[in-house]
Amino acid sequence: MNFDSTPVLPHGFRCASRNVGLKPVAKDLALFVSDVDCAAAVLFTRNQFPGAPVLLGRETIKGGVLRAVIVNSKVSNVATGEAGLQFARRMAAGAAAEVGTDARKVLVSSTGVIGVALPIEKIEAGMRGMAADLQADPMPGAHGIMTTDTHPKVLSVRVGQATITWIAKGAGMIEPNMATMLAYIFTDATFDAPTLDGMLRRAADVSFNMLSIDTDTSTSDTCALLANGMAGPTDPASFEAALVAGCIRMAEIIARDGEGAKHLIKVRARGAKSVGEARTIAKSVVNSPLVKTMVAGADPNVGRLLMAIGKCFDVTIDRSKTDAWINGHQVVAGGVRGAFDDDVVRKALGNEVVTIEVALGVGTGDATAFGCDLTQGYIDENAAYYSS
Amino acid sequence: MNFDSTPVLPHGFRCASRNVGLKPVAKDLALFVSDVDCAAAVLFTRNQFPGAPVLLGRETIKGGVLRAVIVNSKVSNVATGEAGLQFARRMAAGAAAEVGTDARKVLVSSTGVIGVALPIEKIEAGMRGMAADLQADPMPGAHGIMTTDTHPKVLSVRVGQATITWIAKGAGMIEPNMATMLAYIFTDATFDAPTLDGMLRRAADVSFNMLSIDTDTSTSDTCALLANGMAGPTDPASFEAALVAGCIRMAEIIARDGEGAKHLIKVRARGAKSVGEARTIAKSVVNSPLVKTMVAGADPNVGRLLMAIGKCFDVTIDRSKTDAWINGHQVVAGGVRGAFDDDVVRKALGNEVVTIEVALGVGTGDATAFGCDLTQGYIDENAAYYSS
C-alpha cells in the first residue's frame, strides 16, 4: 500500500485545533468537520467503566450519521458521573453550534486523566470562533489530539477517486478491544453506515484489536469511520483492502510510539489450531514483560518465547512441532532452543522493528499482534502522570 | 499467626548448599533431606513448556513419597529436549546416592535461564560429599536456591508439637498457576500424601496462585509439601490454618521482593458475583502496569483502578455500586472518583505495603491478590538476564 508522502484530508473534510487552557501551551482541543453529512460507524472500548463521551457516543452513532468530531485531550471525562455526561452533551452542543449542525451528529471524545472534572467552561469558551480556523490540512487535527504521543499520527491513501485518511493518537493504556485509543478515519468514498460498520469491525479486528502497549484497556477507546460521499462510489473490495492496510499501518505506528518504546515488536503466530488460538499466542508473546525487556536489552534470551507461548494454558501446543524465528533467524526448533549464534540474534534484536514468528505446526490459524518494548521511559511517563 | 523470629527446620530435616561452579561465587546447589521417608504432595507449573525437572517430578510424585530435594539455580533445564530429561535423572540419581535412598524419592528442581544445557558434570562432581554438610539450620538451603532474590526466604511456625517450615525463592517470571516459582514446605507432622495434596492445593489457591510479579508464568514453578511424621499426629484443622497463613505470608514476601519492587501491593476484591470473578478483578488490578507505576510513583491517579476493574469484560459490574479504598482512604464511591485529599492518598501510596480494596456490591465473592510495583529495577534485571 502506497501511503501519501504528505498526508491530506479527503474532499470536504477540514480540521482545526487550539489551546483552550487545559494544557499550559500545547493544543488540547481538535475539531473535525465534513461539509456535508457523513454515513458513519464507530467502535468503542469494551471497558466496563467507559467515559461519558463513550456513553454519549453510543447514543449518537445509532443514527449512523456524523457531521463533526470534537476531541479534547488532558482530561478524559471518565468516572465523572451524571455531571460528566452533561458536560459531554454541552461539548457536542457547542461544536454543533459552531459548525451549524445538530448535536446528534457530533461525536465527542475526551482523552487524558481519569476521574477529574472536565473544565467545560474553558472548552465552551475556547471553541467559539473555531470554525474560522478550519483547514484542509490534517496536521492541526492530528496535533490537537496528542497526549503522551511523541509525534502526530496521520496517514492517507488513494483508492480510485477516493481518499482515506487516518488520524490517531496512542501511547499508553492501550490494549483496545473494539478500537484503539482514538482513531478517526475520514473518506470521501460513498458507503452506507451498515457497510462501513462491517468494514470497520473487520479492519479493527486485525489491527487495533491486535495492538497492545501495556495490556491496559482504556476507558475512552474510540475508532470512527466517516464517509461523506463527495468522491462518489468506490469499489468496495479495493476500499476495504486499503482500509485494512491503513489500520494495520496505524497500529504499527502507535505501537512503535508506545510510551518509552524504542522498538516495534510484531509477533506472528501461524500453524495454530485456530485463528483464535493464534491471536491468543501472538498477544501473549507481544505482552510478556520478559519478552519486552529482552527486546529492550537486545538480550537473546529466547527461552522466554517458549515461556510466553506455554503460559497460554488452553491452546493446543505440540512441543516437538514448535519453531520460532527472530527477524528471520531460527531460535527455536522442535520446542528446543535452536543452534544459533548469540551475536547474530543480539544484532537482530537491535533493529527498530523486531518481528517474532512462531510456527505451531498444529493447524492453519494465523494472526499477528503489534506491541513494543518495555523501558524506563514507560515508568517515567506513568509514575507521575496525574501529578505532573 | 506467630512465625518464629529465628526460623528452624522441623525435626528430622536437614539441608546444605554449595557453589559448584554454575555461578561465579554464590551458592548454586541446595540439598534438603529428611532422616526418614516423607509423605509428600507437589504442585507444578501449568506452563505448556515445563522444564525437564517438572516432567521428571510429575513421575516422581506419583509414589507420594519423598526423601530429598535437590535444587540448582542459574540454569533451569527448560527447552533442552531429551538430553535435559536425562540430566535431570542424573541429578536425582546423584542426590540419591549421596543421601542413601532411591532416585524415585528425590525431587529435582532447576531455576535460571531457559534453553541452556545443564552443566551436569559440575553438578555431579559438586554434589559429592554434600551429605556431610547437612545441618538443621534452614538458611543454607534458602541461600542455595536464590536467583535474583535480594534475600533468602524462610518462615517457620509451630502447630501443637509439630513445626512447618517454608523455604522459597521468587523474584521474576512469576504468575504461578498451581505453584510459585520454587517453594518447599517441610513438616514433622503426620499426614498421608492425599491429605497433604488437598491441603496444599487449597493453600496454594489463596496464596501462590494469587501472586503475580509480572504476569509471566515460569516453566519451572514447583511447590512441594513434605511431612516426615517425626512429631506425630497433629490436629488437621490447626495444621491447615497454619499452612494457609504461612503460604499467604510467603506469597507476600515473594511479591515484596519482586524484581525491582519497592512496594508490596495487596488487592482485595469483595462483593463480587463469585469468588472466581473476585479473583479475576483482584488479579487485573494487581497486574495492571498503570496501577503498578501509580504505586511506584505514589501518584494518586486512582481512575486507573476503575480502568483495571473495567477491563475485566466478562465479570458483573454495577458501576453505581463500585467503591474502592487505598490503605483505608476511600478513593472511589459509586463508580466515581471520591472526594479525597490528594496529599493524603499520595502519602498512603508511599507506604511499603499498599492495600487496595475494591467493593463490587453485587455478591459475596471475595479474593485477595499479591503483587508489587513496576520500577526501573525490573527492566534492569531483565534486559540483560541472559547476557550477564
Interface residues (C-beta under 8 A of the other chain):
Chain A: R46 N47 Q48 F49 P50 S76 V78 A79 T80 G81 V113 I114 G115 V116 G172 M173 E175 N177 D214 T215 D216 T217 S218 T219 N287 S288 P289 L290 T293 M294 A296 G297 D299 P300 N301 V302 G303 R304 L306 M307 A308 I309 G310 K311 C312 F313 V315 I317 R319 T322 V332 G334 G335 V336 R337 D342 R346 L374 T375 Q376 Y378 I379 N382 A383 A384 Y385 Y386 S387
Chain B: R46 N47 Q48 F49 P50 S76 V78 A79 T80 G81 V113 I114 G115 V116 G172 M173 E175 N177 D214 T215 D216 T217 S218 T219 N287 S288 P289 L290 T293 M294 A296 G297 D299 P300 N301 V302 G303 R304 L306 M307 A308 I309 G310 K311 C312 F313 V315 I317 R319 T322 V332 G334 G335 V336 R337 R346 L374 T375 Q376 Y378 I379 N382 A383 A384 Y385 Y386 S387
